[in-house]
Amino acid sequence: MTLIDLDPSQVGIIEILNGDSKFKTRLMEMGFSIGIKVRLINKMPFSGPITIRIRNGMLSLRKMDASKIKIKLDG
């Protein structure tokens, strides 16, 4: 399951960050790491960005980037 598979207000736990090292570094600088909880806030239609809550902040990610983040459902 990836980050884009969540429904709004569902919570997932990050399991794997896929992509090249530059992409992974960028994600880690934004607060992504293995074991962190993320909540999907909003999905924009037509391949638009998604909005998530991670740690104490809100971020928007392109769906292409979000599809590289593997998660498991919390609960």
Z-matrix of the N, CA and C atoms (Angstrom, degrees):
N
C 1 1.449
C 2 1.524 1 107.83
N 3 1.321 2 115.75 1 140.44
C 4 1.459 3 120.13 2 178.41
C 5 1.532 4 109.99 3 -113.15
N 6 1.299 5 115.40 4 173.46
C 7 1.457 6 121.67 5 -177.90
C 8 1.529 7 112.13 6 -59.80
N 9 1.330 8 117.70 7 -34.35
C 10 1.465 9 119.56 8 -178.21
C 11 1.523 10 112.83 9 -75.36
N 12 1.344 11 117.41 10 -10.73
C 13 1.466 12 120.79 11 178.56
C 14 1.528 13 112.66 12 -81.44
N 15 1.333 14 117.39 13 -12.63
C 16 1.463 15 120.44 14 178.25
C 17 1.525 16 110.36 15 -68.44
N 18 1.316 17 115.72 16 149.63
C 19 1.460 18 121.90 17 170.87
C 20 1.522 19 107.78 18 -92.51
N 21 1.339 20 117.53 19 156.29
C 22 1.464 21 119.17 20 178.72
C 23 1.528 22 111.93 21 -52.30
N 24 1.305 23 115.88 22 135.43
C 25 1.463 24 129.13 23 -178.60
C 26 1.531 25 114.00 24 74.02
N 27 1.324 26 119.19 25 3.14
C 28 1.462 27 120.94 26 172.63
C 29 1.520 28 109.61 27 -78.57
N 30 1.327 29 115.47 28 149.77
C 31 1.461 30 121.57 29 -179.05
C 32 1.527 31 109.11 30 -114.44
N 33 1.318 32 115.35 31 136.72
C 34 1.456 33 121.41 32 176.54
C 35 1.518 34 110.21 33 -130.28
N 36 1.317 35 115.57 34 161.97
C 37 1.458 36 122.56 35 177.82
C 38 1.520 37 107.56 36 -114.22
N 39 1.318 38 116.27 37 129.06
C 40 1.461 39 121.07 38 -177.44
C 41 1.523 40 109.86 39 -67.93
N 42 1.358 41 115.36 40 129.08
C 43 1.465 42 121.44 41 177.80
C 44 1.522 43 112.23 42 -108.67
N 45 1.338 44 117.39 43 -43.11
C 46 1.466 45 121.55 44 -175.09
C 47 1.522 46 109.39 45 -142.64
N 48 1.320 47 116.18 46 136.61
C 49 1.460 48 122.26 47 171.23
C 50 1.526 49 106.95 48 -106.86
N 51 1.317 50 117.63 49 109.83
C 52 1.456 51 122.21 50 179.86
C 53 1.525 52 110.20 51 -93.85
N 54 1.308 53 116.16 52 160.00
C 55 1.453 54 121.29 53 178.04
C 56 1.514 55 110.89 54 122.50
N 57 1.319 56 115.57 55 179.15
C 58 1.471 57 119.32 56 -179.85
C 59 1.526 58 110.40 57 -75.47
N 60 1.320 59 115.60 58 170.97
C 61 1.466 60 119.85 59 -174.29
C 62 1.524 61 112.11 60 -64.77
N 63 1.311 62 118.04 61 -32.89
C 64 1.466 63 121.33 62 178.94
C 65 1.534 64 110.28 63 -65.07
N 66 1.340 65 116.57 64 -42.56
C 67 1.464 66 121.66 65 178.71
C 68 1.529 67 110.67 66 -65.33
N 69 1.336 68 116.73 67 -45.24
C 70 1.465 69 120.70 68 179.70
C 71 1.524 70 111.20 69 -61.81
N 72 1.323 71 116.42 70 -40.23
C 73 1.465 72 120.39 71 178.32
C 74 1.525 73 110.65 72 -62.45
N 75 1.330 74 116.72 73 -42.37
C 76 1.464 75 120.57 74 178.81
C 77 1.525 76 110.46 75 -62.07
N 78 1.341 77 117.02 76 -43.34
C 79 1.465 78 120.37 77 178.51
C 80 1.531 79 111.22 78 -62.33
N 81 1.324 80 116.53 79 -43.64
C 82 1.464 81 119.86 80 -179.31
C 83 1.529 82 111.28 81 -64.69
N 84 1.320 83 117.36 82 -34.23
C 85 1.463 84 120.48 83 176.61
C 86 1.525 85 111.83 84 -67.19
N 87 1.340 86 116.68 85 -25.36
C 88 1.463 87 120.95 86 178.18
C 89 1.524 88 112.08 87 -87.82
N 90 1.337 89 117.88 88 -2.62
C 91 1.453 90 120.88 89 176.15
C 92 1.517 91 115.35 90 108.74
N 93 1.324 92 118.35 91 1.63
C 94 1.455 93 121.18 92 178.30
C 95 1.519 94 110.35 93 -79.85
N 96 1.322 95 116.59 94 133.89
C 97 1.460 96 121.92 95 170.89
C 98 1.525 97 107.91 96 -160.53
N 99 1.311 98 115.59 97 163.93
C 100 1.459 99 121.81 98 -177.80
C 101 1.536 100 108.94 99 -60.79
N 102 1.339 101 115.77 100 134.35
C 103 1.458 102 121.21 101 177.10
C 104 1.521 103 115.43 102 90.80
N 105 1.329 104 118.02 103 -5.07
C 106 1.465 105 121.67 104 -179.66
C 107 1.531 106 109.90 105 -83.35
N 108 1.332 107 116.33 106 139.95
C 109 1.461 108 121.51 107 177.48
C 110 1.526 109 110.48 108 -83.69
N 111 1.330 110 115.41 109 140.03
C 112 1.464 111 121.75 110 175.18
C 113 1.524 112 108.48 111 -131.11
N 114 1.314 113 116.24 112 144.25
C 115 1.466 114 121.92 113 177.65
C 116 1.518 115 108.22 114 -119.67
N 117 1.334 116 116.35 115 129.13
C 118 1.454 117 120.12 116 176.42
C 119 1.523 118 108.80 117 -78.54
N 120 1.315 119 116.26 118 125.69
C 121 1.457 120 121.63 119 -178.90
C 122 1.527 121 110.53 120 -96.93
N 123 1.335 122 116.68 121 -47.01
C 124 1.464 123 120.01 122 -173.88
C 125 1.520 124 110.31 123 -155.05
N 126 1.329 125 116.00 124 144.85
C 127 1.463 126 122.87 125 171.76
C 128 1.519 127 107.88 126 -117.94
N 129 1.307 128 116.41 127 125.11
C 130 1.461 129 120.13 128 175.84
C 131 1.528 130 108.45 129 -83.74
N 132 1.331 131 117.68 130 145.03
C 133 1.466 132 120.07 131 -178.84
C 134 1.530 133 112.45 132 -72.81
N 135 1.327 134 114.78 133 167.99
C 136 1.468 135 122.87 134 173.39
C 137 1.523 136 112.75 135 58.31
N 138 1.309 137 116.85 136 49.94
C 139 1.469 138 122.98 137 177.46
C 140 1.524 139 113.59 138 61.25
N 141 1.324 140 116.46 139 26.39
C 142 1.457 141 120.84 140 175.77
C 143 1.518 142 110.41 141 -76.81
N 144 1.317 143 117.48 142 179.87
C 145 1.465 144 120.56 143 -177.36
C 146 1.531 145 112.52 144 -72.75
N 147 1.318 146 114.59 145 163.65
C 148 1.466 147 120.99 146 172.66
C 149 1.520 148 107.52 147 -110.31
N 150 1.317 149 115.98 148 153.40
C 151 1.461 150 121.73 149 176.47
C 152 1.516 151 107.74 150 -114.08
N 153 1.326 152 115.73 151 130.64
C 154 1.463 153 120.62 152 -179.80
C 155 1.523 154 109.89 153 -128.99
N 156 1.324 155 114.45 154 159.47
C 157 1.467 156 121.34 155 170.34
C 158 1.521 157 105.54 156 -108.23
N 159 1.322 158 114.66 157 125.75
C 160 1.462 159 121.16 158 177.70
C 161 1.521 160 107.97 159 -135.76
N 162 1.313 161 115.42 160 132.11
C 163 1.462 162 122.01 161 -173.70
C 164 1.528 163 108.16 162 54.36
N 165 1.313 164 120.48 163 -118.23
C 166 1.466 165 121.63 164 179.56
C 167 1.514 166 112.24 165 -112.49
N 168 1.320 167 117.30 166 22.79
C 169 1.461 168 119.53 167 -176.95
C 170 1.510 169 112.78 168 -133.50
N 171 1.321 170 114.10 169 172.13
C 172 1.469 171 121.68 170 177.73
C 173 1.519 172 107.22 171 -117.07
N 174 1.333 173 115.82 172 138.96
C 175 1.454 174 122.23 173 179.16
C 176 1.517 175 110.36 174 -134.83
N 177 1.306 176 115.90 175 151.04
C 178 1.458 177 121.41 176 170.45
C 179 1.516 178 107.57 177 -112.31
N 180 1.328 179 115.61 178 136.54
C 181 1.458 180 122.09 179 179.11
C 182 1.513 181 110.03 180 -129.07
N 183 1.324 182 115.82 181 145.94
C 184 1.460 183 119.50 182 172.05
C 185 1.520 184 107.92 183 -66.66
N 186 1.330 185 116.59 184 147.34
C 187 1.461 186 119.96 185 -179.80
C 188 1.521 187 111.14 186 -60.72
N 189 1.342 188 117.14 187 -33.97
C 190 1.458 189 121.00 188 178.72
C 191 1.534 190 110.10 189 -61.60
N 192 1.329 191 117.33 190 -40.78
C 193 1.466 192 120.98 191 178.70
C 194 1.528 193 111.01 192 -72.61
N 195 1.317 194 116.50 193 -41.64
C 196 1.464 195 120.63 194 -179.33
C 197 1.517 196 111.91 195 -63.72
N 198 1.332 197 117.68 196 -28.42
C 199 1.462 198 120.50 197 -179.31
C 200 1.521 199 111.68 198 -71.48
N 201 1.323 200 118.62 199 -11.41
C 202 1.470 201 122.32 200 178.82
C 203 1.526 202 112.34 201 -91.90
N 204 1.326 203 116.92 202 -0.69
C 205 1.459 204 121.17 203 -178.47
C 206 1.526 205 108.64 204 -105.84
N 207 1.320 206 116.07 205 109.34
C 208 1.468 207 121.79 206 -179.38
C 209 1.525 208 109.38 207 -86.21
N 210 1.335 209 115.26 208 135.36
C 211 1.467 210 120.56 209 -178.24
C 212 1.528 211 110.33 210 -134.14
N 213 1.322 212 114.96 211 168.06
C 214 1.467 213 121.51 212 167.08
C 215 1.523 214 106.52 213 -126.27
N 216 1.313 215 116.56 214 150.24
C 217 1.460 216 120.50 215 179.95
C 218 1.512 217 110.79 216 -66.41
N 219 1.306 218 115.65 217 141.51
C 220 1.458 219 121.42 218 176.66
C 221 1.513 220 108.43 219 -86.04
N 222 1.306 221 115.97 220 127.46
C 223 1.450 222 117.47 221 175.85
C 224 1.444 223 115.30 222 125.64
